[in-house]
């Protein structure tokens, strides 16, 4: 429960009201900066294995401090340096003095930044997809249960011919199955940015390994595998292509369209008293008209779905204005956009779980 001081600060309702602890943690600062440290450890291990003068003691020191992040120190370092990655390099080095010279060795900021974003996207999909599958399973059971129950079909929201409640639910079900397949493809197509250097040429690593190209290729492969990816992108600038964000987030927006259609149908049918949401014992439908049975869960899902659909314009704009090997004007909006889209998606599913889709 938030304390009195917390209530004086802005808190996103996506986190405070809707998202699960698991999904909130996936996009938290703790997860983000712990992942940065793990990536530095992966890099050091691979560099050591390929012959750079890095000791077991240095790696052990880094591993022993992977989780204990002094966020106050990092904030002060960033205030002075105006650079988030170097602030955390200094903070990590402070508790790992022996390993300090080899932290972030040869890497650029996007080594930790972009790779962490890809890990968060992958892990977010892995949290979301089972929950969407559960919604589909429950909706399939609903469709089967009411497969033979006649109901009036509507076209143009005018009375048409008979259909069944189960048949109508299958229309919703088919869209959600398409969404699952699209989201699975987006997740499975994700690759690691890997170890690519400042402009994607791996020049700093070629210098570290004295021009040994094979070792640089092996370094990229080793770190990619340590991070749990099967493949890395073959070509990057300083960043991975922002088309990847479009690919992932547009699939989420497409799910938003499905949810909005389903929940709009439910709202219309609620007016006709054909389908109603659960109404809890102490629930109040309206402050002035407490007897009302408003379809508030479906309305909430529609509201969040519209927000989800609108957000996809941001990655489209970002990808279109990236200059040459990269520009930094993708940073602030991406950090606010990717996690928001995924949290909105989860919030919609949570609404469905508590309401008519459960």
C-alpha positions in Angstrom: 0.0 0.0 0.0 1.4 3.4 -0.9 2.3 5.7 2.0 1.3 9.3 2.5 4.4 10.6 0.9 4.0 8.4 -2.2 0.5 9.9 -2.7 2.1 13.3 -3.2 3.9 12.1 -6.3 2.5 11.3 -9.7 2.0 7.5 -10.1 1.0 5.9 -13.4 -2.4 4.2 -13.0 -1.0 1.5 -15.3 1.3 0.5 -12.4 -0.8 1.5 -9.3 -4.1 0.1 -10.5 -3.8 -2.3 -13.3 -0.4 -4.0 -14.0 0.8 -7.1 -12.1 3.9 -7.0 -9.8 5.6 -9.3 -12.4 5.0 -7.0 -15.3 5.8 -3.8 -13.3 9.1 -5.4 -12.2 9.9 -6.2 -15.8 10.1 -2.5 -16.7 11.4 -1.3 -13.3 14.7 0.5 -12.7 15.8 -2.4 -10.6 15.4 -4.9 -13.4 16.9 -2.5 -16.0 20.1 -1.6 -14.1 20.6 -5.2 -12.8 20.4 -6.3 -16.4 23.0 -3.7 -17.3 25.4 -5.2 -14.7 24.7 -8.7 -16.0 25.5 -7.6 -19.5 28.8 -6.2 -18.3 29.5 -9.5 -16.6 28.7 -11.4 -19.8 31.0 -9.2 -21.7 33.9 -9.6 -19.3 33.5 -13.4 -19.2 33.5 -13.6 -23.0 36.5 -11.2 -23.3 38.4 -13.2 -20.7 37.6 -16.5 -22.5 39.0 -15.0 -25.7 42.3 -14.0 -24.2 42.0 -10.5 -22.7 43.8 -10.0 -19.4 40.7 -10.3 -17.1 40.9 -12.3 -13.9 38.5 -14.6 -12.2 38.7 -12.4 -9.2 37.4 -9.4 -11.2 34.5 -11.3 -12.6 33.7 -12.8 -9.1 33.7 -9.3 -7.7 31.2 -8.1 -10.4 29.0 -11.1 -9.8 28.9 -10.5 -6.1 27.6 -6.9 -6.6 25.2 -7.5 -9.5 22.1 -6.8 -7.4 23.2 -4.3 -4.8 22.8 -1.0 -6.7 23.3 2.3 -4.9 20.6 4.3 -6.7 21.3 7.5 -4.8 24.9 7.4 -5.9 23.9 6.6 -9.5 21.5 9.6 -9.5 24.2 11.9 -8.1 26.7 10.6 -10.7 24.2 11.2 -13.5 23.5 14.7 -12.2 27.3 15.5 -12.5 28.1 13.6 -15.7 24.8 14.1 -17.6 25.2 10.5 -18.8 23.2 7.6 -17.5 25.4 4.8 -18.6 28.6 6.3 -17.3 26.9 7.1 -14.1 26.1 3.4 -13.6 29.6 2.4 -14.7 31.0 4.6 -12.0 28.5 3.3 -9.4 29.3 -0.3 -10.3 33.1 0.5 -10.2 32.7 2.0 -6.7 31.7 -1.3 -5.3 34.0 -3.3 -7.6 37.3 -1.5 -7.4 39.3 -4.5 -8.6 37.0 -4.9 -11.7 36.7 -1.2 -12.4 39.2 -1.1 -15.3 37.4 -3.8 -17.2 33.7 -2.8 -16.7 32.2 -1.8 -20.0 35.5 -2.6 -21.8 35.2 -1.8 -25.5 31.5 -1.2 -25.3 29.2 1.7 -26.2 26.2 2.9 -24.3 23.8 1.0 -26.6 25.5 -2.3 -25.6 23.6 -2.1 -22.3 20.7 0.2 -23.3 19.5 -1.5 -26.5 20.3 -5.1 -25.4 18.4 -4.5 -22.1 15.4 -3.1 -24.1 15.3 -6.3 -26.2 15.5 -8.5 -23.1 12.6 -6.6 -21.5 10.6 -6.9 -24.7 11.2 -10.7 -24.9 10.5 -11.2 -21.2 7.4 -9.0 -21.5 6.0 -11.2 -24.3 6.8 -14.3 -22.2 4.7 -12.9 -19.3 1.8 -11.7 -21.6 1.4 -14.6 -24.0 0.3 -17.3 -21.4 -2.2 -14.9 -20.0 -3.7 -14.2 -23.4 -3.8 -17.9 -24.1 -5.8 -18.3 -20.8 -8.3 -15.7 -22.0 -8.6 -17.6 -25.3 -9.1 -20.9 -23.5 -11.9 -19.5 -21.3 -13.6 -17.8 -24.3 -13.4 -21.1 -26.2 -15.2 -22.8 -23.3 -17.8 -20.1 -23.3 -18.3 -20.5 -27.1 -18.7 -24.2 -26.8 -21.1 -23.9 -23.9 -23.4 -21.6 -25.8 -22.8 -23.0 -29.3 -26.5 -23.9 -29.7 -28.2 -20.9 -27.9 -30.0 -18.9 -30.6 -29.7 -15.1 -30.6 -30.5 -12.4 -33.1 -27.7 -11.4 -35.3 -27.2 -7.7 -36.2 -25.7 -6.0 -39.3 -25.4 -2.2 -39.2 -26.7 -2.8 -35.6 -30.1 -3.5 -37.2 -31.9 -6.9 -36.7 -30.7 -9.4 -39.3 -30.8 -13.2 -39.2 -30.4 -15.7 -36.3 -27.0 -16.8 -35.1 -25.9 -18.3 -31.8 -24.2 -16.9 -28.8 -21.3 -19.4 -29.3 -20.9 -18.5 -33.0 -20.7 -14.8 -32.2 -18.0 -15.6 -29.5 -16.1 -17.5 -32.2 -15.7 -14.2 -34.1 -14.0 -12.8 -31.1 -12.0 -15.9 -30.6 -10.6 -16.0 -34.1 -9.3 -12.5 -33.8 -7.5 -13.3 -30.5 -6.0 -16.4 -32.0 -4.6 -14.3 -34.8 -3.2 -11.9 -32.2 -1.5 -14.7 -30.3 0.2 -16.0 -33.5 1.3 -12.4 -34.4 2.7 -11.8 -30.9 4.5 -15.1 -30.9 6.1 -14.3 -34.3 7.2 -10.9 -33.0 8.8 -12.5 -29.9 10.4 -15.3 -31.8 11.8 -12.8 -34.5 13.5 -10.8 -31.8 17.3 -10.9 -31.9 20.0 -9.5 -29.7 21.8 -6.3 -30.7 24.9 -8.0 -29.4 28.4 -6.5 -29.3 28.6 -4.1 -32.2 30.6 -1.1 -31.0 29.8 2.6 -31.6 28.6 2.5 -35.3 28.0 -1.2 -35.8 31.5 -1.9 -37.2 32.9 -3.5 -34.0 36.0 -1.3 -34.4 36.7 -1.0 -30.7 36.7 -4.8 -30.3 38.9 -5.3 -33.3 41.4 -3.0 -31.6 41.1 -4.9 -28.3 41.8 -8.2 -30.1 44.5 -6.7 -32.2 42.6 -7.1 -35.5 41.6 -10.7 -34.9 38.2 -10.7 -36.7 37.3 -14.3 -35.7 37.6 -13.4 -32.0 35.3 -10.5 -32.5 32.7 -12.7 -34.2 33.0 -15.2 -31.4 32.7 -12.5 -28.8 29.4 -11.4 -30.3 28.1 -15.0 -30.4 29.2 -15.8 -26.8 27.5 -12.8 -25.3 24.3 -13.3 -27.4 24.1 -16.9 -26.0 24.7 -15.8 -22.4 21.8 -13.4 -22.7 19.5 -16.2 -23.8 19.2 -15.3 -27.5 19.8 -17.7 -30.4 20.8 -15.0 -32.8 22.0 -11.4 -33.0 21.2 -8.9 -35.7 23.8 -9.2 -38.4 23.8 -5.4 -39.2 23.2 -2.5 -36.8 24.2 1.1 -36.6 24.9 2.2 -33.1 21.4 0.9 -32.2 19.3 -2.0 -33.5 16.9 -0.9 -36.2 13.9 0.9 -34.7 11.8 -1.1 -37.2 12.0 -3.8 -34.5 10.0 -1.6 -32.2 7.4 -1.1 -34.9 7.1 -4.8 -35.5 6.6 -5.6 -31.8 4.4 -2.7 -30.8 2.1 -2.8 -33.8 1.2 -6.4 -32.9 0.2 -5.1 -29.5 -1.8 -2.3 -31.1 -3.5 -4.9 -33.3 -4.5 -6.8 -30.2 -5.9 -3.5 -28.9 -8.2 -3.4 -32.0 -9.4 -6.9 -31.3 -10.1 -6.1 -27.6 -11.9 -2.9 -28.5 -14.2 -4.7 -31.0 -15.0 -7.5 -28.5 -15.7 -5.1 -25.6 -17.8 -2.8 -27.7 -19.9 -5.8 -28.7 -20.3 -6.7 -25.0 -21.3 -3.1 -24.2 -24.0 -3.1 -26.9 -25.3 -6.5 -25.8 -25.3 -5.4 -22.2 -27.8 -2.7 -23.2 -30.0 -5.4 -24.8 -29.6 -7.5 -21.6 -28.2 -10.4 -23.6 -24.8 -10.4 -21.8 -23.9 -8.8 -18.5 -20.7 -8.4 -16.6 -20.4 -9.9 -13.1 -21.8 -7.5 -10.5 -20.2 -7.9 -7.0 -22.2 -7.9 -3.8 -21.1 -4.5 -2.6 -20.4 -2.9 -6.0 -22.1 0.4 -6.7 -23.1 1.1 -10.3 -23.4 4.8 -10.0 -23.0 7.4 -7.2 -26.4 8.9 -8.1 -28.1 5.7 -9.5 -26.6 2.8 -7.5 -29.0 0.3 -9.2 -27.3 0.6 -12.6 -25.4 -2.3 -14.1 -22.8 -0.4 -16.1 -20.4 -2.6 -18.2 -17.4 -0.9 -16.5 -14.9 -3.6 -17.2 -15.7 -3.6 -20.9 -15.6 0.2 -20.9 -12.2 0.2 -19.2 -10.8 -2.3 -21.7 -12.1 -0.1 -24.6 -10.5 3.0 -23.0 -7.1 1.2 -22.6 -7.3 -0.3 -26.0 -7.7 3.1 -27.6 -4.7 4.3 -25.8 -2.8 1.2 -27.0 -3.7 1.9 -30.6 -2.8 5.5 -30.4 0.7 4.8 -28.9 1.9 2.9 -32.0 2.3 6.2 -33.9 5.3 7.0 -31.7 7.6 4.1 -32.9 6.6 4.8 -36.5 7.7 8.4 -36.1 10.9 7.4 -34.3 12.0 4.9 -36.9 11.4 7.4 -39.7 13.6 10.1 -38.3 16.7 8.1 -37.3 19.7 9.8 -39.0 22.4 7.6 -40.5 23.9 5.4 -37.7 21.6 6.9 -35.0 20.4 10.0 -33.2 19.6 10.4 -29.6 16.1 11.9 -30.1 14.8 8.3 -29.9 15.8 8.0 -26.2 13.3 9.7 -24.0 10.1 8.8 -25.9 11.2 5.1 -26.4 11.8 4.7 -22.7 8.3 6.0 -22.0 6.6 4.2 -24.9 7.7 0.6 -25.0 7.0 -0.2 -21.4 3.7 1.8 -21.5 2.4 -0.2 -24.5 3.2 -3.5 -22.8 1.7 -2.4 -19.5 -1.5 -1.3 -21.3 -1.7 -4.6 -23.0 -1.3 -6.4 -19.6 -3.9 -4.1 -18.0 -6.4 -5.0 -20.7 -5.9 -8.7 -20.1 -6.2 -8.2 -16.3 -9.5 -6.4 -16.9 -10.7 -9.4 -19.0 -9.5 -11.8 -16.3 -11.6 -10.1 -13.7 -14.6 -9.7 -15.9 -16.5 -11.3 -18.7 -13.5 -13.1 -20.3 -12.8 -15.2 -17.2 
